[in-house]
Amino acid sequence: MKFAAIADVHGNRPALEAVLADIAGLGIEEVVNLGDHVSGPLEAAATADLLMARGFPSIRGDQDRILLELWQAGGSARSDFRQLERRHFDWLASLPATLMYKERVLLCHASPTSDAAFWLDAVASDGGVRASPIAAIEADAEGIDAELILCGHTHIPRVVRLRDGRLVVNPGSVGLPGYDGKLPVPYVVEVGTPHACYAIVEHAAGSWSATIRYVPYDNAAMAALARRKGMASWASAIATGWVS
C-alpha cells in the first residue's frame, strides 16, 4: 500500500497544483488530506473548488472549524471568508474531525485528541519550537488502534516511530512554510524552504515508512498576493521559508 498525505494547504492553489502534479508523476493514485484547506489571504475559493473536485478522503482542521463557526455566527470581514460561497461551507461542514482510513491509518489534524494542539513538536517557554519528547507523543497516541497516524497543524514535517512500532507522520505544509503565533507564548515556525511539502507513506514487508518531498512552484506570485493583502509574515514565509 502506498499513498500520499497532504496537509495545511491554506488556500495556496498553485502549491497544491504542483504537489498534485508531483504525486501523479510518481504514479501514486491515492491522496489523503489532513485539513486547514483554505484559511488565509490567498485563494480560498479556488483551492476549495480543486479539493472538492478531487474528492480526497479529508478531515477538518482547526482553521476550517473557525471558518465554519464564523459562518454559523453570521459572517466575517476576513478575506478568506468573503471568498467562500455556501457550497464551500457545506463541504467544510461535511468533513469529520478525524477519520480512519482503510481501517489501518488514523487521520487527524493536530493530534488524535485535539484539532489545535502541537503534538510532534512543542512550543517552549522561550518561544522556541522543538521536537516533543517521545513519552509526550506516546501519551496522546495511547489507545489508538492504528498502525499509522497522520497529523498536520504545525506545518513542520516530522516522522516519529513510537516504541511499540507504530509510525506517526506529519507531512508538513503544502502552502505555508512558516508563520508566527501568540499562544502559549509568542513563537515562530520556519521550515527554511519555500517549497510545497507533502509525504509519501508506504506499507511493505510488514512495516510503514515515510518519505517527505519538497516541490518547487511559482511561490513569488503567492508571496506577492499575501503582501497585497497586508500579511507580511505570510509573504516572507512563502517567498523564502522564513518569517523574517
DAKASUL-V306538 format. One record per residue. N is the residue number from 1. RES is the residue in one letter. PSI is psi in whole degrees, 0 to 359 (999 if undefined). OMEGA is omega in radians with two decimals (999 if undefined). NEAR is the number of other C-alpha atoms within 12 Angstrom. Layout:
N&RES&PSI&OMEGA&NEAR / N&RES&PSI&OMEGA&NEAR
This chain:
1&M&130&3.10&22 / 2&K&135&3.07&25 / 3&F&169&3.14&32 / 4&A&149&3.07&40 / 5&A&128&3.08&51 / 6&I&157&3.14&52 / 7&A&158&2.94&51 / 8&D&57&3.08&50 / 9&V&321&3.07&49 / 10&H&44&3.03&46 / 11&G&11&-3.11&42 / 12&N&81&-3.06&48 / 13&R&317&3.11&36 / 14&P&322&3.08&33 / 15&A&318&3.11&42 / 16&L&316&3.13&45 / 17&E&320&3.13&29 / 18&A&318&3.13&28 / 19&V&315&-3.14&38 / 20&L&324&3.08&39 / 21&A&321&3.11&21 / 22&D&317&3.11&26 / 23&I&314&3.13&30 / 24&A&322&3.13&17 / 25&G&336&3.09&11 / 26&L&359&3.12&16 / 27&G&18&3.14&15 / 28&I&127&-3.02&22 / 29&E&337&-3.06&20 / 30&E&136&-3.14&26 / 31&V&137&2.98&33 / 32&V&152&-2.97&43 / 33&N&124&-2.91&48 / 34&L&15&2.94&53 / 35&G&176&-2.95&50 / 36&D&64&-2.98&48 / 37&H&319&-2.86&52 / 38&V&350&-3.00&47 / 39&S&143&3.13&40 / 40&G&181&-2.98&40 / 41&P&12&-2.98&38 / 42&L&241&-3.01&42 / 43&E&72&-3.03&34 / 44&A&307&-3.05&35 / 45&A&315&-3.12&32 / 46&A&323&3.10&27 / 47&T&315&3.10&34 / 48&A&318&3.14&39 / 49&D&316&-3.13&25 / 50&L&315&-3.13&25 / 51&L&320&3.10&36 / 52&M&320&-3.13&24 / 53&A&324&-3.10&13 / 54&R&331&3.03&19 / 55&G&32&3.12&17 / 56&F&149&2.91&26 / 57&P&121&-2.97&33 / 58&S&154&3.05&40 / 59&I&171&-3.10&42 / 60&R&131&3.06&41 / 61&G&176&-3.12&40 / 62&D&323&3.12&35 / 63&Q&329&3.00&32 / 64&D&317&3.11&43 / 65&R&317&-3.13&31 / 66&I&319&3.08&28 / 67&L&319&3.10&38 / 68&L&320&3.11&33 / 69&E&321&3.08&18 / 70&L&319&3.11&20 / 71&W&314&-3.13&26 / 72&Q&333&3.13&16 / 73&A&351&3.05&10 / 74&G&357&3.05&12 / 75&G&175&-3.12&21 / 76&S&154&3.06&18 / 77&A&2&-3.12&14 / 78&R&145&-3.12&20 / 79&S&315&-3.13&25 / 80&D&316&-3.13&37 / 81&F&317&-3.07&33 / 82&R&340&3.09&25 / 83&Q&335&-2.95&28 / 84&L&147&3.09&35 / 85&E&172&-3.10&21 / 86&R&321&-3.13&19 / 87&R&327&3.10&17 / 88&H&318&3.11&32 / 89&F&323&3.09&34 / 90&D&320&3.10&19 / 91&W&312&3.12&28 / 92&L&319&-3.12&36 / 93&A&336&-3.12&23 / 94&S&348&-3.04&19 / 95&L&139&3.10&31 / 96&P&162&3.09&25 / 97&A&326&3.06&33 / 98&T&163&-3.10&33 / 99&L&134&3.00&27 / 100&M&119&-3.05&25 / 101&Y&120&3.11&28 / 102&K&30&3.03&17 / 103&E&9&-3.08&14 / 104&R&343&-2.98&21 / 105&V&126&3.08&33 / 106&L&127&3.03&38 / 107&L&125&3.04&46 / 108&C&160&-3.09&49 / 109&H&306&-3.10&49 / 110&A&307&3.05&44 / 111&S&170&3.14&37 / 112&P&340&-3.06&37 / 113&T&356&-3.07&23 / 114&S&147&3.06&23 / 115&D&5&-3.04&30 / 116&A&4&-3.09&27 / 117&A&143&2.89&26 / 118&F&138&-3.07&34 / 119&W&291&-3.12&43 / 120&L&342&3.04&43 / 121&D&160&-3.12&32 / 122&A&151&3.07&30 / 123&V&120&3.14&26 / 124&A&168&-3.10&18 / 125&S&336&3.12&14 / 126&D&5&-3.14&14 / 127&G&356&3.08&18 / 128&G&148&3.10&21 / 129&V&117&-3.00&30 / 130&R&159&3.11&22 / 131&A&136&3.14&23 / 132&S&151&3.03&23 / 133&P&148&-3.09&16 / 134&I&325&-3.13&22 / 135&A&322&3.13&18 / 136&A&321&3.10&18 / 137&I&314&-3.11&32 / 138&E&328&-3.14&26 / 139&A&320&-3.14&19 / 140&D&349&3.10&26 / 141&A&1&-3.10&35 / 142&E&132&3.11&19 / 143&G&1&3.13&14 / 144&I&113&-3.10&27 / 145&D&75&3.11&18 / 146&A&141&3.12&27 / 147&E&330&-3.09&31 / 148&L&132&3.07&37 / 149&I&126&3.13&48 / 150&L&133&-3.12&52 / 151&C&165&3.10&57 / 152&G&231&2.98&52 / 153&H&309&-3.07&51 / 154&T&338&-3.05&46 / 155&H&7&-3.13&45 / 156&I&115&3.11&42 / 157&P&135&-3.09&42 / 158&R&140&3.06&33 / 159&V&122&-3.09&34 / 160&V&126&3.03&33 / 161&R&116&3.09&25 / 162&L&160&-3.04&26 / 163&R&349&3.04&15 / 164&D&5&3.07&19 / 165&G&343&3.10&18 / 166&R&152&-3.13&30 / 167&L&136&3.05&35 / 168&V&130&-3.07&41 / 169&V&128&2.91&48 / 170&N&117&-3.06&48 / 171&P&4&-3.07&48 / 172&G&193&-3.06&49 / 173&S&132&3.01&51 / 174&V&316&-2.88&54 / 175&G&351&-3.04&58 / 176&L&98&-3.04&55 / 177&P&9&3.09&46 / 178&G&153&3.12&42 / 179&Y&167&3.05&36 / 180&D&153&-3.13&30 / 181&G&170&-3.06&21 / 182&K&339&-3.05&13 / 183&L&141&0.10&19 / 184&P&342&3.01&18 / 185&V&162&3.08&16 / 186&P&134&-3.11&17 / 187&Y&166&3.11&23 / 188&V&133&2.98&33 / 189&V&126&3.11&36 / 190&E&116&-3.12&33 / 191&V&331&3.05&33 / 192&G&6&3.01&27 / 193&T&141&3.13&32 / 194&P&356&-3.05&34 / 195&H&150&3.01&36 / 196&A&144&-3.00&49 / 197&C&141&3.03&47 / 198&Y&178&-3.10&48 / 199&A&149&2.92&42 / 200&I&127&3.10&38 / 201&V&145&-3.05&35 / 202&E&140&3.02&25 / 203&H&118&-3.14&21 / 204&A&145&3.11&11 / 205&A&37&3.04&8 / 206&G&11&-3.07&11 / 207&S&152&3.06&18 / 208&W&144&3.02&30 / 209&S&164&-3.10&28 / 210&A&146&3.05&31 / 211&T&130&3.08&25 / 212&I&132&-3.14&29 / 213&R&142&3.09&30 / 214&Y&131&-3.00&32 / 215&V&123&3.07&29 / 216&P&153&3.08&27 / 217&Y&183&-3.13&29 / 218&D&72&-3.10&25 / 219&N&337&-3.13&35 / 220&A&321&-3.14&24 / 221&A&320&3.13&20 / 222&M&326&3.06&37 / 223&A&319&3.12&37 / 224&A&321&3.11&23 / 225&L&315&3.10&26 / 226&A&321&3.13&31 / 227&R&318&3.13&22 / 228&R&332&3.13&17 / 229&K&3&3.10&20 / 230&G&16&-3.12&18 / 231&M&79&-3.04&23 / 232&A&321&-3.12&24 / 233&S&320&3.06&31 / 234&W&316&-3.12&41 / 235&A&316&3.14&35 / 236&S&314&-3.11&32 / 237&A&316&-3.12&37 / 238&I&327&-3.13&47 / 239&A&324&-2.95&35 / 240&T&342&-2.99&28 / 241&G&357&3.14&34 / 242&W&143&-3.10&26 / 243&V&327&-3.12&28 / 244&S&999&999&19
